[in-house]
């Protein structure tokens, strides 16, 4: 046992160490980081001005521009400002009800797409979400289609400048691009877009040459580097995904990257699939870019990481077909979805365009047979109520009502167990050293009082999939993004913005300014507990107080600290999830209190009759 003086000295040492670390970060590391950031911003701005004046392309320090030579490569010079990268190609405007942007005539690709209905933050003047951006810009993300041919046959590539017919691509006016390879092949690319997020790209080739040419149509989505804020949780899938022969497949970025077995030699190994019909693309939490093949088309699909470009690719190539000489032609119709993962819209495309499992681009998880109906019910409530937060509360009430009989059995059993605790404590005092005898006497007590310890567990086990499905609905669907609640909660998809570190806003100090500071930022992130996480922790503690204390001291201590652990775990989770959890705990407390009251009343009646 540590002496009292040693304990005191240890506490003082820990406090002094924490003060030194805090002071070092605040007075030295933070100013140093701010100075470095300002210098980098100034250097980037100066570089952008130089590029604008000279028309040159920026490259990463120590690297050179790389031009693609093999089919399937994309030439890229990263770290260029988006505006400068857009200016490198003549463009045709895209202006549809839900999206805007442009088609690059150099390369004929869709690499500039902005979502009109979604903004980066809740501020009304916040920029719209940028989904696609040129390969030469930071976080480049592009979608394109084309043809693969044997060596010696000139096909359009990323340097090809197409000729456009039409001044803009809208949901009413398609865009037609043409290019003549000078050797008898004329390529035509007709692009149309609907009032949602679906592009249709009809590729056709006319062969006016003197020999038959073999070509294979392809479509690909390429992302350079990881997304700005990738998810770090197993609950949500982000990365390449697709449906092949009716089977959903999802792979994490790390898994695809691990296939690049020899990065030093710029070699890569892909994950390959074959299918007839289906789709393949790259999914974010709320956004999707995917290419859809015709239902009867056989194709080979790949997920690929290319080390030399630091790029992730999801593509497919259909079967090779011959284009006869002397005026022969062939065509292939791709579809590309690029937009928000709105469940109702994905289901509409699934049904009208015959796209298998397209709504599963939303990560409904293993319990999708529960998650999807729950989402549909939540969406129905929102349409009538108009507030996502209230809809979450009402949905929780409905789920609790459905589970009421099972929960009643669970809580009734736990209440009986709690009533037996004084007798169990007496048994523990009598037979504490003889564990076998103690267990025998407990079983005898359960039999006498007609209590089944397992009865309190089984209903809870049955409810776990339902509550996990509800958790998934609130976490992965776009409905909660930037949805307001009441008071200080303006975005249910973000953590509670308050924190006890600044007395919930009463202090002018802003802890978020130091989140990117080493050590201190991690500590602040962990300790930034808002009002709703504290409410959730209290309701969890109150509910557990109603449950019987486990006879095992170790288990009892673990259960005692669980509310504190969950308070910190959920402190940085979306506010909508925390509100749901707190409300669910409150309903459970009310239900459990009611059961305990009913049991006490019944017991009093029995005693009165006796």
N, C-alpha and C positions, 0 to 999 in steps of 0.2 A: 504494500500500500504506500503510495507516494506521500511524504510528509507535507503538512500544510504550507510550510515555507517554500518548498520546492514547487508546489502547485502555483503559488502566488508568483514566483519568479518566472515560471514557464508562461503564465498568462501575460505578464509584463513584456517578456521577450517577443511573444507572438504579436502583441499590440504594437510594439516598436517596429518590428519587421514590416507589418502592414503599413504603418505610417511612412516608413522609408520608401517602400515600393510605391505608395500613392504619391508621395512628394516627388520622387524621381520621374514618374510618368507625367505628373501635372506640370512640373516646372522645367523639365528638360525634354522628355520624349515628345510631348504634345507640341510645343513650339517648333521642335526640329521637324516633326512630321508635317506640320502646317507650312513651314518654310519650303520643304521639299515639294509638297503638293503645288504650292504657288509657282515654284520654279518650273515644274513640269507643265503646268497649264500655260505659262508664258511661252515656254519652248514650243508647245504644240500650236499655239496661236501664231507664233512667228513662222513656223513651218507651213501652216495653212496659207498665210499671206504669200510666202515664196512660191508655193504651188500654184496659187491663183494667178500670180504674175507670170510664171514661166510655163505653166501647163504641164509640168512634170508630175510623175507619180511617186508618192511617198512609199518607202519601204521600211521594214523594221530594221533597227540598228544592227549592223553586222550581216545583213542578208541582202540578197539581190532579187530582182523580179524574175519570176519563173514563168515561161510560156509553155502551155500544154502542147504536147505533140501527139500523144496517144489518145484515141477516142475515150471519152469518159473523164478526162482531166479538165480542170477549170483553172485558168491562169489567175493568179491572185497576188496583189500587193496589199498587205494589211496595214492597219493603223492610219488609213487615210480618212479625213473627215467625210461624213456621208454626203454633204453638199458637193464636195469636190469630186467624189466618185460618181455621183449622178451626172455631173457635167462632162464626163469623159465620153458619153455616148449621146447621139441624137435620140430623142424620145418621143413617144406618142402617149398622150394623157389617158389615164384610166379614171372614169368618173361614173360610179354606180351607186345605188342607194346606200349600201353599207360600206363601201370601200372606195378609196381613191389612191392614185399613184401614177405609175407610168410603165410602159413597155420599152425596154432598151432595144433600139434598132441594131446596135452593135451586139451581136449574139442572139438577138431575137428572143430574149428571155424575160420573164417576169421577176424583177429584182427590186421593185419599189412599190410597196403596198402598205397603206395606212388604214386602220380601222376607224371609220367615222363615229361609231356609237360607243367607243371605249376610250377612256383617257388614262394616262399614267397614274394620276392621283385623283383625289376627290375634289381638288380645287377646280372651279369652273373654267379657268383659263389654262388648265394643265394641257400639255401636248397630247394629241391622240396617240394611241398605241401604234408603234411602227412594227409591222410583222416581218416584211421582207426588205432587205437592204443589199446594195451591190456587194459583190464578192470582195472588192478592193477596200471596202469600208470596215470599220471595227464591228465585230459580230456579224459579218456578212452572212446572208441567208437568201438563197435563190431557188427558183423552180424553173425548169426548162424541159423541152422535148426536142427530139431530133431523130437522126438516122445514123446507124452504124453500117459501114461498108467495108469491103475488102481493101487491102492496101492498094494505093494508086487511084482510087476513086475519090474525087473531091466532094466532100459533104459539108454542110454548114457547121462552123465551130464558133467559139467564143469571140473570134476576131471578124467574123462575117458581118458585113453591114447590109441589112435587108432594105428593100424598097417597100414603103407603106402605101396602102390605098385607104384613105380615110384619115381624118384629123384627130379623132378621139375614139376610144373604146368605151362604150356605155352599155347598159342593159338593153338598149334599143338598137344600137349600131355596132356591128362587129368590125373587127380590124383584120385586113388581109395583108400579109407580108409575102414578098416573092424574092427569089435569088436564083440567078443563072450561074452555074459553075463554069461556063465557058467550054464545056466538053460534051454538051448535049443534054445535060440534066437540068431541069427547071423545078425548083422546090417552091412549094406554096404552103403557107402556114396561115390558117384562118382561125382567129381567136374571138370567142364570144364569151360574155359573162351574164349571169342572171341577176335577179334582184337580191340574192343572198351572197354566198361566198364561192360559188362554183363556176370555174372557167371550163369551157370546152375548146379544145385545140385540135383542129383537123389538119393533119399533116398529109400532103400529097406530093407525088413526084411524077413528072412526065419525062420520058426518055426519048429524046429526039436524036440520039446518037446511033452509031452503027452496030452496037453490040449489047447483048443483054447484061443487065447489072443486077446484082443481088444486094438487097438492103434489108435492114432490120430496124423497126421503130423502137425508140427508147424514151423513157421519161425519168427524171431524177429530181430529188430535193437535196440540196447541199447546204450544210450549216458549218461555218468556219469557227472553230472553237466551241466551247460550251456556252449555253445561254447565260445572260448576265446574272440571273439569280436562280440556279438550278435547285430543285427540291432535294433535301437531304433525308427524306423520310421514306420508309418502306410502304407507307400508306398510299403513296401516289406514284404512278409511273410517269416518267418523263424520258423521252428518247425515241429511237426507231421503233416502229410498230407496223403491223399490217394484218390482213386476213388472207390466208392462202388455202384454197380449197375448203372454204367455210370454217377454218380454224383460226382463232385469234392468236397472234404471236406478239410478244413484247420483249424488248431487250434494253437493258440499261446502257448508258453511254460507256460506262466502265467495261462492261462485257464486250462491247463492240471494239473498244480500243485495245483490249487484251488480245484480240485476234491479230493485231499488227505485230507480228512476231519478230520483225527485224527492222526497227525504226531507223537504225544507223544507215542501212542500205536503201532507205525509202521504199521498202517493200511492205506490202500489206496483205492480209488474209481476210476474206469476207465471210459472213454468215449467209449461206445461200438457200433459196427456196424455189420450188416450182409450183405452178398453180394454173388453173383455168379460171379466169375471172378473179376479181378481188381487188385489193388496194394496198398501198404501202406508203409510208411517210414518216414524219417526225412530229412527235406530240410534245407540247408543253402542258403546264397545269391547266391553262384556260384556252390555249390556241392550238391549231392543227394545220399543218401543210401536208397534204397527201395527194398522190396521184392514183387515179382509178382507171383500171383497164376495162375494155369491153367484156361483157359477161362470157362471151364465147372465145376470148383470146387466150391462147396459151403463152405463158411468159416465164422467164427466170428472174427472180428478184434477189436483191442483195442488201445487207447492211454492211457498211464498209467504213473503216477509219483510215485516212491517208496521212501518215506522219509528216510527209514533206509539205503538206498544206495545212496541217492540224485541222482537218475537215472530217465531218461525219456525213455520210451519204446514204440515202435510201433510194433505190432505183429499181426499175425493171426493164427488161429487154424482151420484146416479143419475137416470135419465130421469123427467120429470114424468109424473104419472098423475092421472086424474080420480077424484074421490070423489063418487058420485052423491048427490043430496039424498034426504031421507026415509028415512034408515037405511042408506045405502050405506057401505062401508068399504074400506080398503086396508091392506096391511101390508108390511113389509120387514124382513129378518133380517140384521143386521150381526154380525160377530165382531171382537173386539178382543183382541189378544195384548199382554200387559204383563208382562214378566218377563225372566228370564235366557236368554241365547242358548245353551242346552244343545243340542248338535247332534242327539243322539238324539231329544230331544223335538220339535225342529223337524221332523225327518224323519218322526216319528210323525204330526204334524199335517198335513204334506204329503200323506201317504198316506191317512190316514183322513178328512180333511176336504177333500181335493182342492184344496189350496193350492199353486199352481205355484211351484217354486223357493224354497220357504219356508226351506229350510236354508241358502240362499245369503245369508240375513241375516247369517250369519257370513262375514266378508270373506276367502274362500278365495283370491281373486285370480285372475289370468289363468291360472295353472297349477292351477286347481281340480281338473282331472282327475288331478293328482298329489297335490295337497294333501289332498283328501278321503280317498283311500285311506290316505295316511300317517296322517291323524288317526284313522281307523278302526282301524288297526293299533296305534297308540299307546294308544288307548282299551282295546283288547283286552289289551295288556300290563299296563296299570294295574290292570285287574280281577283279574289273577292275582298281580301283584307287590305292589300296594297302596301303592307309593311313586312319585310322579311323577318324581322325580329319577333313580331307578334305571331307570325305564321309558325316560326320555330317553337314558340311556347304552346300554341294550339296543337301542333303536330305531336309534341311530347305528351300533352294531355291525352290525345287520342291513342297513342301507343301504350301509355300507362293504363288506359281504360281496357284495351284489348288484353293486356297482360295482367289485369286486376285479379282474376281467379288464381293464376299461378303465383303471383306475388303474395296474395293472401295466405296461401299455404306456407310459403317461405317465412313470411313475417310472423305468422301464428306459431310456427315451430320455434323460431328464434325467441319469441316472447315467452313461450313455455320454458325454453332453455334458460333464459335470463331469470325466470322465477325460481329455478332450481339451483341457482348459484350459491345461496347460503348453505344448502345441504351438501353441494359438491365441495365447498370449502371445508366443511366439517369432515367429509370423507378424506380429503387430502391431508388434513391434520392427523387423522387416525392412521392412515395407511400410506403416508407420503413416501416412506422409504421402500415400501413393497409395491412397486408399480403394477405388477400382475394382479395383486389383490385389489388395488385401487381401481383398475379397469373393470374387474369383475363386479365390484360394488356399484360402480357407475352404471354398468349395463343393467344391473338389478334395479337401480333407481329409475332408469329410463323406462324399464318394463312396468314397474309399479305405477309410475305417473303417466304411462301411455304416451311417451315422447319418442319420436324417431329423429335422431340427430341428422340423418341424411335427408330428411324431408325439407330442411331449410336450404339445402345445397342444390338439389335437382332442379327446382323451378328457376333458380338463378342461372344455372348452366343453360337451360332452354332459352332464357332471355338474352344471353350474351350475343348470339348472332344478330338478333334484331337491333340491339343497341349499337353494335359495331356497324351494321348497315346504315343506321341513322347517322352515326359519326362520319361515315364515308360520304353520305349525301351532302352533309354540311361542309365537308372539307374539299371535295374534288370538283363540285359543280360550280359553274360560273354565276349561278343565281345569287350567291352571297357576296360576290365581289363588289365592293364599294356600295353595298346596301346599308342604309342608315338604320339606326335604332333610336333610342331616346337619350337625352342628356349628352354626355361626352362621347358616346359611341357613334361615330359618323361612317365607319366602315367595318362591317361585321367580319370581313375576311382578314382584317389586321388585328394585331394584339391590342389590348386595352392601352390607350395612350397615356393613362395616368401612371404614376409610380410613387411609392412611399419615399423614394430617395429624395424627392423635392416636395415632400408633404402634399402629394397629389395636386401639384400646381400652385400651392400657396407660396412656395419659394421660387424666386426668379431663376434659380440655377437650372440649366437644361442638361440632364445626364446624357442625352442622345448625341451631344456634340463630341463625346469621348468614346463612342462605341467602336471606332476604328483604331483606338490607341491600344498598343500591345499590353496584355495582362489586365490593365485597368478596364479596357473595353469589354473583355470577357467577363470580368467581375460585375460590371454594371449591367451587362446583358442578363446575367444570371439573377441579379438582385432586383431587376426592374419589375416589381410586382405591382399590378394595378388594383383598382377597387374590385372589379369583378372576380379576378382570381382569388382575392381575399374572401369575398362572399362565398365563392365556391368552396374554398378550404374550410370555412366555418360551417357551411351546411353539411359537408362531408364529415367533419368532426361531430356535429350534432347527431347525424344519422348513426354514426358508429357508437355513440354513447348509448343508443337504444338497443344495441346488439349485446348478446352475452359475451363476457370476457373469456377468451380461450383459456383452458386450464394450463396449457404450456406457457411458462413465463416468457420464453423467447418469442413465441407467436404473439403473445399479448403486447410485448414491446414493439414488434413490427407493426401490428395493427394500430398502435397508439401514434406512431410517427407517420403513418400513411397520409393523413390529411396535409401535413406539412410538406411531405415529398411531392404530392400531387399539386399543391399550390405552386411550388416552384416549377414543376414540369409543365403545367398549363399556363404559367405566367407569360410565356412568349407565344402561345398558341392563338389562333384567330378568336376574336372576342365572341363570335357567334357560337363556337364550340363551348367556350367557358360558360356563357349564359345558359346554353342548353344543359350543361352538366349541373350547374347550380340549381336550375329550375327542376331538373329531374330529381336531384337530392331532396329538394323541398317537398315535392309531391310524395316521395318515398317516406319522408318523415311524417307527413300528414296521414298517409295510409297506415304506417306502422303505429302511430299514436292512436288512430281509430281502432285498430285491431286490439291494442293493449287495453284501451278503454272498454271495448266490448267483452274482452276476457275477464277483466276485473268486475264488470257488471254481472256477468254470468256466474262468476265465483261467489259474489255477494249474495245472489239469489239462491245458490245451492246451500250456502251457509245459513241463510235465513230459514230455508225449509228444514234444514237439519236441526 
